[in-house]
Amino acid sequence: MCEYVFENGKKCGTKSLAGSKYCSLHIPFEEGELLYGEKIREIKEKAFKRKLERGVRYFEGVQLYEAKISNLTSDKPLIFKNSKIKTLIVENSELKGLSIFNCEIDKVILLASSIATLWVKDSVFFGFNILDIKFENSIYVRNSTVRYLMMNSVHHVEGTSIGEGEYGERETVYGRIEFSDLKNVRRIGVNSRYPLLKELLEEHGINLPGMSRKHVKAKIFLIKNVEFDPSPRFKRQVRIFVRNFDGTLQLENLEVPGHVEIRGGRLKVPEFVHTTIYNNLVFRGVSFYGDTTWNLTVLPNLLAELGVRGFVILEECSFNNPTMEEFFYRLARITWEKSGDKEKADQYYYLEMLARRKQKMGRYMTYLPKLGIKVSLPHLPAGRVRTKVKHYIHLLEGLFEWFFADLTCKYGTDWKRPIIIWIAMVNLVFPTIFYFTKSVTSSGVPLRSFLDYEYFSVVTATTLGYGDLHPVGVGRVFASLEALFGMFMWAVFLTVFARKYMR
């Protein structure tokens, strides 16, 4: 009988192989190859399949070249403990749970299956692949050493689990994906493209017609206390790549010696706690969602909690509230200003100011009367009248800011715009108005050529005033407006130009 002793003190009891004191599952690789050569692979695989067919779901101390589980439906969790496995494959199966404790496994491939709970702890892996998996409770990979952790098309399916709702404060357990306390990690990828996947699956007899790139959906995706491989060759690579994730993303207690890139998906109330990124933090095509509570509690502390030594890049992102939008654009602006790239910083400064104006305008837009609807003024107390007046004043302030700060020079970031506006207004708009109104004269005789009106417009805008031409009638109003316009636009141009090139 096999003399392997389990943790509870009992022996295996399975018939041992000839020439060994261990059974086919517990015999060490070296001893099995010495006794049976390459045939030991087939012996171990057959023994493992027989165990599965007999309903065995607990494997402790086994040593397998390939543990392949296909088309298995089990209402009991599948457990591997204190084992050494070259490759563990689970495909097209429905499992109550999969637990891996204190194991050494080169490659794990979970493919096209439904696993209620995945629990991994105190183990060593080279590659851990979770592909097209549905889970009901949670996925935990903790206290382990893993080089590559890849996750594609993973979905949380609502189950009938009962939560702890009695006391109000509880940690979300169901729908949670957690990678925590990992060591020597080179890359964490979500919906990431890696070209060796197809060859890896074909090597083990798995046909993959096309990798699904559906959104990864979970309530919370937490990456915490991860130690990345410090080798210099990996320091400039993307260490955390997340594509098309829907849910709450939390990065906690991380020092990332590389880039973090997030593409697409919907990030709900993201959190970065004690996180330092030594290269760039990139958001591309991400939809951010935050609520009022998150804006008041998490967002003000985010600048102190998140450190980015490189750049923050936001491209084609959208926000459901301007408070969050302003913060992320400010964060990006600060990183570009530190590097001395003022032009890129100005782009984010403009977007930051737009978000700030949205906050100001958004609060009071509800007080504007709808077009086409007759508004009757109710009898309001004096206090409510003052409140209404204050709201309209704030709204007019926002409109004033848009007209004079944004439209003219994009909040001081575009020196070309005031020149273009000045040329268009002075050489086209105002001369046309004077021409059609015939409101400019010379010695009492109206001008006839359009160029004469254009000359008068330029003289008025620059406040030269030679005296040979002067406005009459309604032209005096437009001439006054043009003089004010010309002075204002020149002041804007000089200010923006000096800011752009003299700072």
DASUL-V685259 format. One record per backbone hydrogen bond with DSSP energy under -0.5 kcal/mol. CO is the residue of the C=O (numbers start at 1). NH is the residue of the N-H. If there is no record, write none. Layout:
co = [CO | CO]
nh = [NH | NH]
//
This chain:
co = [2 | 4 | 4 | 6 | 10 | 14 | 17 | 21 | 22 | 23 | 25 | 28 | 29 | 30 | 31 | 32 | 33 | 36 | 37 | 38 | 38 | 39 | 40 | 41 | 42 | 43 | 44 | 45 | 46 | 47 | 48 | 49 | 50 | 51 | 52 | 57 | 57 | 59 | 62 | 64 | 65 | 66 | 67 | 67 | 68 | 69 | 72 | 72 | 74 | 76 | 77 | 78 | 79 | 80 | 81 | 83 | 84 | 85 | 86 | 87 | 87 | 88 | 89 | 90 | 91 | 93 | 94 | 95 | 97 | 98 | 99 | 100 | 101 | 103 | 103 | 104 | 105 | 106 | 106 | 107 | 108 | 109 | 109 | 110 | 111 | 113 | 113 | 114 | 116 | 116 | 117 | 117 | 118 | 119 | 120 | 121 | 123 | 124 | 125 | 126 | 127 | 127 | 128 | 128 | 129 | 129 | 130 | 131 | 132 | 133 | 134 | 135 | 137 | 137 | 138 | 139 | 140 | 141 | 142 | 144 | 144 | 145 | 147 | 147 | 148 | 148 | 149 | 150 | 151 | 152 | 154 | 155 | 155 | 156 | 163 | 167 | 168 | 171 | 173 | 175 | 175 | 176 | 177 | 178 | 178 | 179 | 180 | 181 | 182 | 183 | 185 | 187 | 187 | 188 | 189 | 189 | 190 | 192 | 194 | 195 | 196 | 197 | 198 | 199 | 200 | 201 | 201 | 202 | 205 | 206 | 207 | 214 | 215 | 216 | 217 | 219 | 220 | 220 | 221 | 222 | 222 | 223 | 224 | 225 | 226 | 226 | 227 | 231 | 232 | 234 | 237 | 237 | 239 | 240 | 241 | 242 | 244 | 245 | 245 | 246 | 247 | 247 | 248 | 248 | 249 | 250 | 251 | 252 | 254 | 255 | 256 | 256 | 258 | 259 | 259 | 260 | 261 | 262 | 263 | 265 | 265 | 266 | 266 | 267 | 267 | 271 | 272 | 273 | 274 | 275 | 276 | 276 | 277 | 277 | 279 | 280 | 280 | 281 | 282 | 283 | 284 | 286 | 286 | 287 | 288 | 289 | 291 | 292 | 293 | 294 | 294 | 298 | 298 | 299 | 299 | 301 | 302 | 305 | 305 | 307 | 307 | 311 | 311 | 313 | 315 | 318 | 321 | 322 | 323 | 324 | 325 | 326 | 327 | 328 | 329 | 330 | 331 | 332 | 333 | 334 | 335 | 336 | 336 | 337 | 340 | 341 | 342 | 343 | 344 | 345 | 346 | 347 | 348 | 349 | 350 | 351 | 352 | 353 | 354 | 355 | 356 | 357 | 358 | 359 | 360 | 361 | 361 | 364 | 365 | 370 | 374 | 375 | 376 | 378 | 381 | 382 | 383 | 384 | 385 | 386 | 387 | 388 | 389 | 390 | 391 | 392 | 393 | 394 | 395 | 396 | 397 | 398 | 399 | 400 | 401 | 401 | 402 | 405 | 405 | 406 | 409 | 409 | 410 | 414 | 415 | 416 | 417 | 418 | 419 | 420 | 421 | 422 | 423 | 424 | 424 | 425 | 428 | 429 | 430 | 431 | 432 | 433 | 434 | 434 | 439 | 440 | 441 | 442 | 444 | 445 | 449 | 449 | 450 | 451 | 452 | 453 | 454 | 455 | 456 | 457 | 458 | 459 | 459 | 460 | 470 | 472 | 473 | 474 | 474 | 475 | 476 | 477 | 478 | 479 | 480 | 481 | 482 | 483 | 484 | 485 | 486 | 487 | 488 | 489 | 490 | 491 | 492 | 493 | 494 | 495 | 496 | 497 | 498]
nh = [13 | 6 | 12 | 9 | 6 | 2 | 20 | 3 | 17 | 27 | 63 | 32 | 33 | 34 | 35 | 36 | 37 | 39 | 40 | 41 | 42 | 43 | 44 | 45 | 46 | 47 | 48 | 49 | 50 | 51 | 52 | 53 | 54 | 56 | 55 | 59 | 79 | 81 | 84 | 86 | 87 | 68 | 69 | 89 | 70 | 91 | 74 | 94 | 96 | 96 | 79 | 99 | 59 | 101 | 61 | 104 | 64 | 106 | 107 | 67 | 89 | 109 | 69 | 111 | 71 | 114 | 74 | 116 | 78 | 119 | 80 | 121 | 82 | 105 | 124 | 85 | 126 | 126 | 127 | 88 | 129 | 90 | 111 | 131 | 92 | 115 | 134 | 95 | 137 | 138 | 98 | 119 | 140 | 100 | 142 | 102 | 145 | 105 | 147 | 148 | 108 | 129 | 130 | 150 | 110 | 131 | 152 | 112 | 113 | 155 | 115 | 157 | 175 | 176 | 118 | 178 | 120 | 180 | 122 | 146 | 183 | 125 | 186 | 187 | 128 | 150 | 189 | 130 | 191 | 132 | 217 | 135 | 157 | 158 | 165 | 169 | 170 | 173 | 176 | 219 | 220 | 139 | 222 | 141 | 180 | 224 | 143 | 144 | 227 | 146 | 229 | 149 | 189 | 241 | 151 | 191 | 243 | 194 | 197 | 199 | 200 | 201 | 202 | 203 | 204 | 204 | 206 | 205 | 207 | 208 | 209 | 153 | 217 | 246 | 156 | 248 | 177 | 222 | 250 | 179 | 224 | 252 | 181 | 227 | 228 | 255 | 185 | 234 | 235 | 237 | 239 | 259 | 188 | 261 | 190 | 263 | 216 | 247 | 266 | 218 | 249 | 268 | 221 | 250 | 271 | 223 | 273 | 225 | 276 | 257 | 258 | 278 | 279 | 239 | 240 | 282 | 242 | 284 | 244 | 267 | 287 | 247 | 268 | 269 | 289 | 251 | 274 | 253 | 254 | 307 | 256 | 278 | 309 | 310 | 310 | 260 | 282 | 313 | 262 | 315 | 264 | 288 | 318 | 267 | 320 | 269 | 295 | 296 | 297 | 298 | 299 | 301 | 302 | 302 | 303 | 305 | 306 | 275 | 307 | 277 | 309 | 281 | 313 | 283 | 285 | 288 | 325 | 326 | 327 | 328 | 329 | 330 | 331 | 332 | 333 | 334 | 335 | 336 | 337 | 338 | 339 | 340 | 341 | 340 | 342 | 345 | 346 | 347 | 348 | 349 | 350 | 351 | 352 | 353 | 354 | 355 | 356 | 357 | 358 | 359 | 360 | 361 | 362 | 363 | 364 | 364 | 365 | 367 | 368 | 373 | 376 | 377 | 378 | 380 | 385 | 386 | 387 | 388 | 389 | 390 | 391 | 392 | 393 | 394 | 395 | 396 | 397 | 398 | 399 | 400 | 401 | 402 | 403 | 404 | 405 | 406 | 407 | 409 | 411 | 410 | 413 | 414 | 413 | 418 | 419 | 420 | 421 | 422 | 423 | 424 | 425 | 426 | 427 | 428 | 429 | 430 | 432 | 433 | 434 | 435 | 436 | 437 | 438 | 439 | 472 | 447 | 470 | 445 | 446 | 442 | 452 | 453 | 454 | 455 | 456 | 457 | 458 | 459 | 460 | 461 | 462 | 464 | 465 | 463 | 441 | 475 | 476 | 477 | 478 | 479 | 480 | 481 | 482 | 483 | 484 | 485 | 486 | 487 | 488 | 489 | 490 | 491 | 492 | 493 | 494 | 495 | 496 | 497 | 498 | 499 | 500 | 501 | 502]
//
